Amino acid sequence: MDVIDGLVANNRAFADSLPAQHLDVRPSRRLAIVTCMDSRLDVFAALGLQHGEAHVLRNAGGVITDDVIRSLAVSQRRLGTREVMLIHHTDCGMQSLTDDGFRAELQEATGVAPAFAIESFSDLDADVRQSVRRVRRSPFLLHTGQVRGFVYDVDTHGLREVPVDQ
Ligand SMILES: [Zn+2]
């Protein structure tokens, strides 16, 4: 049995353990979270969130890409969210590569240079600040007054806020 088969079996037990319930498509806490794909960060558990309470957008690094802005625009303009919480984390995989090095690796392996930015970073706090500013400055979002950035420590499980000037 491969890994996915095991997860499908897990889901049968999960579905059987919960009563059927329809929640509103609009997150009840009116919150969107942007964070990394890292496997050690269980966003719902770490923040005490329940089903139906927040949107969670994830990619490598928790980077504010055009696609994240696309999702935030839908989240705010159609689905009612008003606050944005950005969470980077310690020991991130994106700190282990460089834009130039990874781009060259992809190009050498495939003969094609990627059209996307790699968005690696070395300074966690600086990248959090840049991400907060990208969200605040996006012309496509309705609500940019409550955008806050944090670093999650994957060893202690604690959150630390990164202050960002307007
Ligand atoms: Zn990461």
Backbone and ligand atoms as CSV (ligand in chain L), in Angstrom:
chain,resi,resn,atom,element,x,y,z
A,1,MET,N,N,0.852,-1.203,0.000
A,1,MET,CA,C,0.000,0.000,0.000
A,1,MET,C,C,0.886,1.251,0.000
A,2,ASP,N,N,0.616,2.173,-0.925
A,2,ASP,CA,C,1.460,3.366,-0.925
A,2,ASP,C,C,0.925,4.383,0.089
A,3,VAL,N,N,1.649,5.464,0.170
A,3,VAL,CA,C,1.313,6.461,1.200
A,3,VAL,C,C,-0.102,7.003,1.003
A,4,ILE,N,N,-0.456,7.275,-0.252
A,4,ILE,CA,C,-1.774,7.886,-0.490
A,4,ILE,C,C,-2.895,6.914,-0.147
A,5,ASP,N,N,-2.694,5.625,-0.427
A,5,ASP,CA,C,-3.707,4.640,-0.032
A,5,ASP,C,C,-3.942,4.694,1.479
A,6,GLY,N,N,-2.863,4.847,2.213
A,6,GLY,CA,C,-2.988,4.931,3.666
A,6,GLY,C,C,-3.793,6.148,4.095
A,7,LEU,N,N,-3.594,7.259,3.376
A,7,LEU,CA,C,-4.320,8.479,3.731
A,7,LEU,C,C,-5.803,8.349,3.401
A,8,VAL,N,N,-6.105,7.673,2.292
A,8,VAL,CA,C,-7.515,7.454,1.928
A,8,VAL,C,C,-8.201,6.616,3.004
A,9,ALA,N,N,-7.483,5.638,3.520
A,9,ALA,CA,C,-8.034,4.826,4.614
A,9,ALA,C,C,-8.218,5.686,5.863
A,10,ASN,N,N,-7.244,6.551,6.149
A,10,ASN,CA,C,-7.378,7.466,7.291
A,10,ASN,C,C,-8.631,8.316,7.149
A,11,ASN,N,N,-8.891,8.759,5.903
A,11,ASN,CA,C,-10.054,9.628,5.704
A,11,ASN,C,C,-11.358,8.913,6.001
A,12,ARG,N,N,-11.418,7.633,5.675
A,12,ARG,CA,C,-12.653,6.903,5.976
A,12,ARG,C,C,-12.930,6.929,7.481
A,13,ALA,N,N,-11.888,6.744,8.257
A,13,ALA,CA,C,-12.062,6.785,9.708
A,13,ALA,C,C,-12.402,8.197,10.181
A,14,PHE,N,N,-11.759,9.185,9.578
A,14,PHE,CA,C,-12.017,10.593,9.934
A,14,PHE,C,C,-13.470,10.959,9.650
A,15,ALA,N,N,-13.944,10.625,8.442
A,15,ALA,CA,C,-15.322,10.961,8.063
A,15,ALA,C,C,-16.319,10.246,8.960
A,16,ASP,N,N,-16.001,9.020,9.306
A,16,ASP,CA,C,-16.906,8.251,10.174
A,16,ASP,C,C,-16.949,8.817,11.590
A,17,SER,N,N,-15.894,9.534,11.974
A,17,SER,CA,C,-15.807,10.015,13.357
A,17,SER,C,C,-16.528,11.345,13.561
A,18,LEU,N,N,-16.918,12.006,12.471
A,18,LEU,CA,C,-17.538,13.329,12.585
A,18,LEU,C,C,-18.980,13.287,12.099
A,19,PRO,N,N,-19.854,14.076,12.728
A,19,PRO,CA,C,-21.209,14.205,12.192
A,19,PRO,C,C,-21.160,15.017,10.894
A,20,ALA,N,N,-22.077,14.725,9.962
A,20,ALA,CA,C,-22.164,15.535,8.754
A,20,ALA,C,C,-22.548,16.948,9.152
A,21,GLN,N,N,-21.891,17.940,8.524
A,21,GLN,CA,C,-22.113,19.320,8.934
A,21,GLN,C,C,-21.767,20.219,7.765
A,22,HIS,N,N,-22.642,21.177,7.454
A,22,HIS,CA,C,-22.312,22.137,6.406
A,22,HIS,C,C,-21.949,23.467,7.028
A,23,LEU,N,N,-20.700,23.923,6.778
A,23,LEU,CA,C,-20.252,25.231,7.256
A,23,LEU,C,C,-20.309,26.226,6.100
A,24,ASP,N,N,-20.446,27.508,6.441
A,24,ASP,CA,C,-20.454,28.575,5.440
A,24,ASP,C,C,-19.111,28.614,4.703
A,25,VAL,N,N,-19.149,28.857,3.401
A,25,VAL,CA,C,-17.915,28.973,2.626
A,25,VAL,C,C,-17.085,30.170,3.082
A,26,ARG,N,N,-17.730,31.147,3.715
A,26,ARG,CA,C,-16.996,32.327,4.200
A,26,ARG,C,C,-16.407,32.033,5.577
A,27,PRO,N,N,-15.082,32.172,5.732
A,27,PRO,CA,C,-14.447,31.835,7.016
A,27,PRO,C,C,-15.024,32.666,8.154
A,28,SER,N,N,-15.392,32.013,9.245
A,28,SER,CA,C,-16.119,32.700,10.310
A,28,SER,C,C,-15.266,33.718,11.050
A,29,ARG,N,N,-13.941,33.543,11.052
A,29,ARG,CA,C,-13.094,34.544,11.713
A,29,ARG,C,C,-12.629,35.642,10.761
A,30,ARG,N,N,-13.103,35.568,9.536
A,30,ARG,CA,C,-12.777,36.592,8.518
A,30,ARG,C,C,-11.271,36.798,8.406
A,31,LEU,N,N,-10.562,35.691,8.362
A,31,LEU,CA,C,-9.105,35.715,8.418
A,31,LEU,C,C,-8.520,34.860,7.299
A,32,ALA,N,N,-7.444,35.360,6.684
A,32,ALA,CA,C,-6.650,34.559,5.756
A,32,ALA,C,C,-5.228,34.461,6.301
A,33,ILE,N,N,-4.652,33.270,6.211
A,33,ILE,CA,C,-3.289,33.028,6.683
A,33,ILE,C,C,-2.454,32.607,5.484
A,34,VAL,N,N,-1.262,33.206,5.361
A,34,VAL,CA,C,-0.331,32.795,4.311
A,34,VAL,C,C,0.895,32.219,5.002
A,35,THR,N,N,1.237,30.985,4.670
A,35,THR,CA,C,2.375,30.375,5.337
A,35,THR,C,C,3.083,29.385,4.417
A,36,CYS,N,N,4.143,28.791,4.955
A,36,CYS,CA,C,4.972,27.877,4.175
A,36,CYS,C,C,4.322,26.492,4.103
A,37,MET,N,N,4.770,25.722,3.126
A,37,MET,CA,C,4.276,24.352,2.979
A,37,MET,C,C,4.915,23.387,3.990
A,38,ASP,N,N,5.774,23.903,4.844
A,38,ASP,CA,C,6.560,23.051,5.742
A,38,ASP,C,C,5.694,22.021,6.477
A,39,SER,N,N,6.171,20.794,6.538
A,39,SER,CA,C,5.361,19.694,7.082
A,39,SER,C,C,5.258,19.717,8.602
A,40,ARG,N,N,6.071,20.552,9.246
A,40,ARG,CA,C,6.065,20.569,10.711
A,40,ARG,C,C,5.098,21.591,11.295
A,41,LEU,N,N,4.540,22.431,10.420
A,41,LEU,CA,C,3.640,23.485,10.897
A,41,LEU,C,C,2.190,23.086,10.647
A,42,ASP,N,N,1.530,22.635,11.692
A,42,ASP,CA,C,0.104,22.301,11.644
A,42,ASP,C,C,-0.646,23.577,12.001
A,43,VAL,N,N,-1.066,24.316,10.986
A,43,VAL,CA,C,-1.599,25.664,11.199
A,43,VAL,C,C,-2.818,25.648,12.118
A,44,PHE,N,N,-3.749,24.746,11.864
A,44,PHE,CA,C,-4.970,24.728,12.667
A,44,PHE,C,C,-4.667,24.396,14.126
A,45,ALA,N,N,-3.805,23.435,14.346
A,45,ALA,CA,C,-3.477,23.067,15.726
A,45,ALA,C,C,-2.672,24.166,16.411
A,46,ALA,N,N,-1.699,24.736,15.688
A,46,ALA,CA,C,-0.805,25.718,16.305
A,46,ALA,C,C,-1.538,26.988,16.710
A,47,LEU,N,N,-2.626,27.308,16.002
A,47,LEU,CA,C,-3.334,28.562,16.268
A,47,LEU,C,C,-4.689,28.338,16.928
A,48,GLY,N,N,-5.007,27.095,17.211
A,48,GLY,CA,C,-6.298,26.828,17.836
A,48,GLY,C,C,-7.470,27.114,16.931
A,49,LEU,N,N,-7.298,26.917,15.654
A,49,LEU,CA,C,-8.368,27.163,14.678
A,49,LEU,C,C,-9.207,25.908,14.476
A,50,GLN,N,N,-10.463,26.143,14.159
A,50,GLN,CA,C,-11.386,25.053,13.849
A,50,GLN,C,C,-11.766,25.099,12.370
A,51,HIS,N,N,-12.366,24.055,11.909
A,51,HIS,CA,C,-12.863,24.024,10.529
A,51,HIS,C,C,-13.760,25.230,10.269
A,52,GLY,N,N,-13.590,25.813,9.082
A,52,GLY,CA,C,-14.497,26.892,8.685
A,52,GLY,C,C,-14.112,28.261,9.197
A,53,GLU,N,N,-12.982,28.368,9.886
A,53,GLU,CA,C,-12.660,29.652,10.518
A,53,GLU,C,C,-11.705,30.540,9.726
A,54,ALA,N,N,-10.854,29.968,8.874
A,54,ALA,CA,C,-9.853,30.796,8.191
A,54,ALA,C,C,-9.441,30.146,6.877
A,55,HIS,N,N,-9.054,30.977,5.929
A,55,HIS,CA,C,-8.383,30.473,4.729
A,55,HIS,C,C,-6.913,30.253,5.055
A,56,VAL,N,N,-6.320,29.218,4.503
A,56,VAL,CA,C,-4.892,28.970,4.693
A,56,VAL,C,C,-4.258,28.779,3.320
A,57,LEU,N,N,-3.373,29.703,2.952
A,57,LEU,CA,C,-2.689,29.661,1.659
A,57,LEU,C,C,-1.245,29.263,1.917
A,58,ARG,N,N,-0.780,28.246,1.221
A,58,ARG,CA,C,0.566,27.749,1.498
A,58,ARG,C,C,1.368,27.579,0.212
A,59,ASN,N,N,2.644,27.916,0.307
A,59,ASN,CA,C,3.582,27.610,-0.780
A,59,ASN,C,C,4.981,27.508,-0.163
A,60,ALA,N,N,5.974,27.261,-0.988
A,60,ALA,CA,C,7.345,27.150,-0.478
A,60,ALA,C,C,7.794,28.515,0.032
A,61,GLY,N,N,7.905,28.643,1.342
A,61,GLY,CA,C,8.363,29.875,1.951
A,61,GLY,C,C,7.256,30.770,2.480
A,62,GLY,N,N,6.024,30.515,2.087
A,62,GLY,CA,C,4.950,31.448,2.453
A,62,GLY,C,C,5.125,32.781,1.759
A,63,VAL,N,N,5.582,32.715,0.519
A,63,VAL,CA,C,5.931,33.908,-0.252
A,63,VAL,C,C,4.669,34.567,-0.832
A,64,ILE,N,N,4.669,35.895,-0.867
A,64,ILE,CA,C,3.547,36.622,-1.467
A,64,ILE,C,C,3.779,36.727,-2.969
A,65,THR,N,N,3.335,35.728,-3.676
A,65,THR,CA,C,3.425,35.697,-5.136
A,65,THR,C,C,2.151,36.274,-5.745
A,66,ASP,N,N,2.158,36.432,-7.062
A,66,ASP,CA,C,0.931,36.877,-7.739
A,66,ASP,C,C,-0.218,35.920,-7.449
A,67,ASP,N,N,0.080,34.628,-7.362
A,67,ASP,CA,C,-0.997,33.677,-7.129
A,67,ASP,C,C,-1.563,33.796,-5.710
A,68,VAL,N,N,-0.712,34.151,-4.764
A,68,VAL,CA,C,-1.218,34.385,-3.404
A,68,VAL,C,C,-2.098,35.638,-3.388
A,69,ILE,N,N,-1.677,36.675,-4.100
A,69,ILE,CA,C,-2.516,37.875,-4.196
A,69,ILE,C,C,-3.846,37.532,-4.866
A,70,ARG,N,N,-3.811,36.687,-5.888
A,70,ARG,CA,C,-5.054,36.226,-6.534
A,70,ARG,C,C,-5.982,35.586,-5.504
A,71,SER,N,N,-5.426,34.698,-4.688
A,71,SER,CA,C,-6.254,34.014,-3.687
A,71,SER,C,C,-6.752,34.993,-2.623
A,72,LEU,N,N,-5.887,35.924,-2.198
A,72,LEU,CA,C,-6.311,36.904,-1.196
A,72,LEU,C,C,-7.393,37.821,-1.749
A,73,ALA,N,N,-7.294,38.154,-3.042
A,73,ALA,CA,C,-8.323,39.002,-3.659
A,73,ALA,C,C,-9.670,38.291,-3.633
A,74,VAL,N,N,-9.693,37.020,-3.968
A,74,VAL,CA,C,-10.938,36.240,-3.899
A,74,VAL,C,C,-11.397,36.132,-2.447
A,75,SER,N,N,-10.445,35.859,-1.556
A,75,SER,CA,C,-10.748,35.697,-0.130
A,75,SER,C,C,-11.426,36.950,0.429
A,76,GLN,N,N,-10.902,38.120,0.074
A,76,GLN,CA,C,-11.443,39.357,0.629
A,76,GLN,C,C,-12.672,39.854,-0.129
A,77,ARG,N,N,-12.637,39.750,-1.448
A,77,ARG,CA,C,-13.710,40.364,-2.242
A,77,ARG,C,C,-14.943,39.480,-2.396
A,78,ARG,N,N,-14.774,38.185,-2.270
A,78,ARG,CA,C,-15.918,37.295,-2.429
A,78,ARG,C,C,-16.263,36.522,-1.162
A,79,LEU,N,N,-15.259,36.314,-0.312
A,79,LEU,CA,C,-15.489,35.392,0.795
A,79,LEU,C,C,-15.332,36.042,2.168
A,80,GLY,N,N,-15.218,37.374,2.158
A,80,GLY,CA,C,-15.429,38.126,3.385
A,80,GLY,C,C,-14.289,38.239,4.370
A,81,THR,N,N,-13.064,37.833,4.009
A,81,THR,CA,C,-11.997,37.953,5.003
A,81,THR,C,C,-11.473,39.395,5.051
A,82,ARG,N,N,-10.982,39.770,6.243
A,82,ARG,CA,C,-10.550,41.158,6.446
A,82,ARG,C,C,-9.153,41.273,7.027
A,83,GLU,N,N,-8.672,40.234,7.680
A,83,GLU,CA,C,-7.330,40.288,8.257
A,83,GLU,C,C,-6.438,39.269,7.559
A,84,VAL,N,N,-5.132,39.579,7.502
A,84,VAL,CA,C,-4.167,38.669,6.881
A,84,VAL,C,C,-3.038,38.416,7.875
A,85,MET,N,N,-2.780,37.149,8.149
A,85,MET,CA,C,-1.698,36.744,9.055
A,85,MET,C,C,-0.657,35.994,8.230
A,86,LEU,N,N,0.587,36.489,8.239
A,86,LEU,CA,C,1.665,35.851,7.494
A,86,LEU,C,C,2.571,35.114,8.476
A,87,ILE,N,N,2.888,33.866,8.176
A,87,ILE,CA,C,3.732,33.086,9.088
A,87,ILE,C,C,4.879,32.429,8.325
A,88,HIS,N,N,6.092,32.924,8.592
A,88,HIS,CA,C,7.296,32.214,8.173
A,88,HIS,C,C,7.729,31.320,9.338
A,89,HIS,N,N,8.814,30.567,9.154
A,89,HIS,CA,C,9.214,29.688,10.251
A,89,HIS,C,C,10.711,29.452,10.235
A,90,THR,N,N,11.229,29.049,11.385
A,90,THR,CA,C,12.647,28.739,11.505
A,90,THR,C,C,12.972,27.487,10.678
A,91,ASP,N,N,14.235,27.355,10.299
A,91,ASP,CA,C,14.716,26.167,9.580
A,91,ASP,C,C,13.929,25.928,8.286
A,92,CYS,N,N,13.654,27.013,7.559
A,92,CYS,CA,C,12.860,26.896,6.320
A,92,CYS,C,C,13.730,26.396,5.172
A,93,GLY,N,N,13.164,25.531,4.359
A,93,GLY,CA,C,13.878,25.014,3.192
A,93,GLY,C,C,14.311,26.101,2.222
A,94,MET,N,N,13.575,27.209,2.202
A,94,MET,CA,C,13.916,28.286,1.277
A,94,MET,C,C,15.187,29.026,1.688
A,95,GLN,N,N,15.664,28.763,2.924
A,95,GLN,CA,C,16.931,29.348,3.372
A,95,GLN,C,C,18.115,28.492,2.916
A,96,SER,N,N,17.832,27.322,2.339
A,96,SER,CA,C,18.903,26.395,1.968
A,96,SER,C,C,19.268,26.500,0.496
A,97,LEU,N,N,18.643,27.423,-0.231
A,97,LEU,CA,C,18.994,27.598,-1.639
A,97,LEU,C,C,19.103,29.084,-1.951
A,98,THR,N,N,19.634,29.367,-3.136
A,98,THR,CA,C,19.714,30.750,-3.593
A,98,THR,C,C,18.930,30.861,-4.895
A,99,ASP,N,N,18.460,32.062,-5.183
A,99,ASP,CA,C,17.695,32.260,-6.423
A,99,ASP,C,C,18.532,31.857,-7.636
A,100,ASP,N,N,19.760,32.388,-7.699
A,100,ASP,CA,C,20.593,32.117,-8.877
A,100,ASP,C,C,20.952,30.639,-8.989
A,101,GLY,N,N,21.296,30.038,-7.856
A,101,GLY,CA,C,21.712,28.640,-7.873
A,101,GLY,C,C,20.581,27.705,-8.264
A,102,PHE,N,N,19.391,27.929,-7.729
A,102,PHE,CA,C,18.278,27.040,-8.021
A,102,PHE,C,C,17.773,27.253,-9.449
A,103,ARG,N,N,17.799,28.515,-9.890
A,103,ARG,CA,C,17.398,28.804,-11.263
A,103,ARG,C,C,18.334,28.093,-12.244
A,104,ALA,N,N,19.652,28.159,-11.968
A,104,ALA,CA,C,20.635,27.502,-12.836
A,104,ALA,C,C,20.447,25.991,-12.814
A,105,GLU,N,N,20.144,25.459,-11.645
A,105,GLU,CA,C,19.914,24.015,-11.525
A,105,GLU,C,C,18.736,23.580,-12.397
A,106,LEU,N,N,17.655,24.334,-12.345
A,106,LEU,CA,C,16.474,23.998,-13.154
A,106,LEU,C,C,16.778,24.128,-14.640
A,107,GLN,N,N,17.522,25.178,-14.976
A,107,GLN,CA,C,17.827,25.393,-16.390
A,107,GLN,C,C,18.766,24.317,-16.923
A,108,GLU,N,N,19.765,23.954,-16.119
A,108,GLU,CA,C,20.703,22.916,-16.568
A,108,GLU,C,C,20.015,21.566,-16.693
A,109,ALA,N,N,19.073,21.305,-15.812
A,109,ALA,CA,C,18.402,20.002,-15.821
A,109,ALA,C,C,17.388,19.870,-16.937
A,110,THR,N,N,16.826,21.008,-17.364
A,110,THR,CA,C,15.693,20.934,-18.292
A,110,THR,C,C,15.918,21.663,-19.600
A,111,GLY,N,N,16.913,22.541,-19.649
A,111,GLY,CA,C,17.121,23.369,-20.829
A,111,GLY,C,C,16.187,24.560,-20.891
A,112,VAL,N,N,15.384,24.732,-19.851
A,112,VAL,CA,C,14.419,25.840,-19.822
A,112,VAL,C,C,14.602,26.619,-18.529
A,113,ALA,N,N,14.758,27.933,-18.664
A,113,ALA,CA,C,14.812,28.766,-17.463
A,113,ALA,C,C,13.387,29.010,-16.981
A,114,PRO,N,N,13.130,28.836,-15.692
A,114,PRO,CA,C,11.761,29.032,-15.206
A,114,PRO,C,C,11.320,30.482,-15.332
A,115,ALA,N,N,10.038,30.665,-15.617
A,115,ALA,CA,C,9.493,32.024,-15.723
A,115,ALA,C,C,9.209,32.612,-14.344
A,116,PHE,N,N,9.114,31.735,-13.334
A,116,PHE,CA,C,8.765,32.223,-12.001
A,116,PHE,C,C,10.000,32.641,-11.216
A,117,ALA,N,N,9.782,33.550,-10.262
A,117,ALA,CA,C,10.853,33.937,-9.350
A,117,ALA,C,C,11.031,32.831,-8.310
A,118,ILE,N,N,12.278,32.586,-7.902
A,118,ILE,CA,C,12.530,31.512,-6.939
A,118,ILE,C,C,12.131,31.954,-5.530
A,119,GLU,N,N,12.443,33.199,-5.188
A,119,GLU,CA,C,12.031,33.789,-3.896
A,119,GLU,C,C,12.650,33.098,-2.688
A,120,SER,N,N,13.927,32.735,-2.811
A,120,SER,CA,C,14.629,32.235,-1.633
A,120,SER,C,C,14.919,33.416,-0.695
A,121,PHE,N,N,15.295,33.119,0.532
A,121,PHE,CA,C,15.668,34.195,1.454
A,121,PHE,C,C,16.641,33.664,2.489
A,122,SER,N,N,17.435,34.575,3.049
A,122,SER,CA,C,18.356,34.187,4.108
A,122,SER,C,C,17.956,34.815,5.431
A,123,ASP,N,N,17.375,36.015,5.384
A,123,ASP,CA,C,16.996,36.723,6.611
A,123,ASP,C,C,15.482,36.588,6.809
A,124,LEU,N,N,15.118,35.759,7.784
A,124,LEU,CA,C,13.691,35.477,8.015
A,124,LEU,C,C,12.888,36.745,8.271
A,125,ASP,N,N,13.365,37.558,9.218
A,125,ASP,CA,C,12.594,38.742,9.588
A,125,ASP,C,C,12.463,39.704,8.413
A,126,ALA,N,N,13.534,39.849,7.632
A,126,ALA,CA,C,13.476,40.749,6.470
A,126,ALA,C,C,12.459,40.237,5.466
A,127,ASP,N,N,12.384,38.938,5.309
A,127,ASP,CA,C,11.421,38.396,4.352
A,127,ASP,C,C,9.990,38.532,4.859
A,128,VAL,N,N,9.799,38.396,6.158
A,128,VAL,CA,C,8.460,38.642,6.716
A,128,VAL,C,C,8.046,40.089,6.445
A,129,ARG,N,N,8.978,41.012,6.701
A,129,ARG,CA,C,8.642,42.432,6.492
A,129,ARG,C,C,8.308,42.698,5.028
A,130,GLN,N,N,9.089,42.122,4.110
A,130,GLN,CA,C,8.812,42.317,2.697
A,130,GLN,C,C,7.433,41.750,2.330
A,131,SER,N,N,7.106,40.596,2.911
A,131,SER,CA,C,5.827,39.966,2.598
A,131,SER,C,C,4.663,40.810,3.096
A,132,VAL,N,N,4.794,41.335,4.313
A,132,VAL,CA,C,3.736,42.204,4.859
A,132,VAL,C,C,3.554,43.410,3.948
A,133,ARG,N,N,4.659,43.992,3.514
A,133,ARG,CA,C,4.562,45.189,2.663
A,133,ARG,C,C,3.937,44.858,1.318
A,134,ARG,N,N,4.249,43.701,0.770
A,134,ARG,CA,C,3.635,43.328,-0.516
A,134,ARG,C,C,2.118,43.232,-0.393
A,135,VAL,N,N,1.665,42.658,0.709
A,135,VAL,CA,C,0.206,42.547,0.893
A,135,VAL,C,C,-0.396,43.928,1.095
A,136,ARG,N,N,0.223,44.713,1.977
A,136,ARG,CA,C,-0.327,46.045,2.267
A,136,ARG,C,C,-0.395,46.917,1.021
A,137,ARG,N,N,0.553,46.729,0.103
A,137,ARG,CA,C,0.624,47.618,-1.067
A,137,ARG,C,C,-0.138,47.079,-2.262
A,138,SER,N,N,-0.740,45.914,-2.139
A,138,SER,CA,C,-1.446,45.370,-3.298
A,138,SER,C,C,-2.691,46.199,-3.603
A,139,PRO,N,N,-2.843,46.642,-4.852
A,139,PRO,CA,C,-4.037,47.416,-5.205
A,139,PRO,C,C,-5.279,46.548,-5.352
A,140,PHE,N,N,-5.107,45.244,-5.338
A,140,PHE,CA,C,-6.238,44.356,-5.602
A,140,PHE,C,C,-7.004,43.959,-4.341
A,141,LEU,N,N,-6.438,44.313,-3.178
A,141,LEU,CA,C,-7.055,43.888,-1.923
A,141,LEU,C,C,-7.888,45.015,-1.324
A,142,LEU,N,N,-8.963,44.654,-0.654
A,142,LEU,CA,C,-9.865,45.626,-0.034
A,142,LEU,C,C,-9.409,46.005,1.353
A,143,HIS,N,N,-8.809,45.047,2.080
A,143,HIS,CA,C,-8.503,45.244,3.496
A,143,HIS,C,C,-7.013,45.025,3.737
A,144,THR,N,N,-6.267,46.113,3.930
A,144,THR,CA,C,-4.825,45.995,4.157
A,144,THR,C,C,-4.419,46.649,5.482
A,145,GLY,N,N,-5.388,47.004,6.296
A,145,GLY,CA,C,-5.095,47.653,7.570
A,145,GLY,C,C,-4.706,46.678,8.667
A,146,GLN,N,N,-5.083,45.418,8.527
A,146,GLN,CA,C,-4.754,44.400,9.527
A,146,GLN,C,C,-3.960,43.286,8.848
A,147,VAL,N,N,-2.685,43.579,8.599
A,147,VAL,CA,C,-1.773,42.596,8.010
A,147,VAL,C,C,-0.588,42.477,8.955
A,148,ARG,N,N,-0.394,41.297,9.557
A,148,ARG,CA,C,0.681,41.129,10.546
A,148,ARG,C,C,1.513,39.905,10.204
A,149,GLY,N,N,2.817,39.994,10.518
A,149,GLY,CA,C,3.740,38.936,10.164
A,149,GLY,C,C,4.380,38.292,11.384
A,150,PHE,N,N,4.628,36.987,11.296
A,150,PHE,CA,C,5.154,36.227,12.423
A,150,PHE,C,C,6.201,35.210,11.950
A,151,VAL,N,N,7.032,34.785,12.905
A,151,VAL,CA,C,7.925,33.649,12.674
A,151,VAL,C,C,7.534,32.551,13.658
A,152,TYR,N,N,7.317,31.352,13.135
A,152,TYR,CA,C,6.985,30.188,13.965
A,152,TYR,C,C,8.248,29.376,14.185
A,153,ASP,N,N,8.516,29.048,15.440
A,153,ASP,CA,C,9.691,28.236,15.764
A,153,ASP,C,C,9.287,26.763,15.707
A,154,VAL,N,N,9.844,26.026,14.748
A,154,VAL,CA,C,9.401,24.645,14.553
A,154,VAL,C,C,9.840,23.718,15.690
A,155,ASP,N,N,10.764,24.196,16.529
A,155,ASP,CA,C,11.192,23.367,17.659
A,155,ASP,C,C,10.376,23.644,18.926
A,156,THR,N,N,10.141,24.932,19.206
A,156,THR,CA,C,9.384,25.269,20.426
A,156,THR,C,C,7.893,25.433,20.166
A,157,HIS,N,N,7.506,25.546,18.894
A,157,HIS,CA,C,6.105,25.721,18.469
A,157,HIS,C,C,5.570,27.105,18.784
A,158,GLY,N,N,6.440,28.019,19.177
A,158,GLY,CA,C,5.979,29.365,19.541
A,158,GLY,C,C,6.004,30.321,18.361
A,159,LEU,N,N,5.124,31.331,18.419
A,159,LEU,CA,C,5.060,32.378,17.404
A,159,LEU,C,C,5.741,33.640,17.938
A,160,ARG,N,N,6.459,34.313,17.057
A,160,ARG,CA,C,7.049,35.614,17.422
A,160,ARG,C,C,6.633,36.617,16.357
A,161,GLU,N,N,6.066,37.755,16.777
A,161,GLU,CA,C,5.644,38.748,15.796
A,161,GLU,C,C,6.829,39.562,15.304
A,162,VAL,N,N,6.830,39.887,14.026
A,162,VAL,CA,C,7.853,40.734,13.434
A,162,VAL,C,C,7.209,42.100,13.172
A,163,PRO,N,N,7.633,43.128,13.926
A,163,PRO,CA,C,7.021,44.439,13.729
A,163,PRO,C,C,7.368,44.991,12.339
A,164,VAL,N,N,6.399,45.604,11.718
A,164,VAL,CA,C,6.621,46.198,10.397
A,164,VAL,C,C,6.051,47.606,10.395
A,165,ASP,N,N,6.917,48.594,10.121
A,165,ASP,CA,C,6.444,49.972,10.002
A,165,ASP,C,C,5.518,50.067,8.798
A,166,GLN,N,N,4.645,51.040,8.870
A,166,GLN,CA,C,3.721,51.221,7.743
A,166,GLN,C,C,4.494,51.577,6.478
L,1,ZN,ZN,ZN,9.427,26.759,4.960
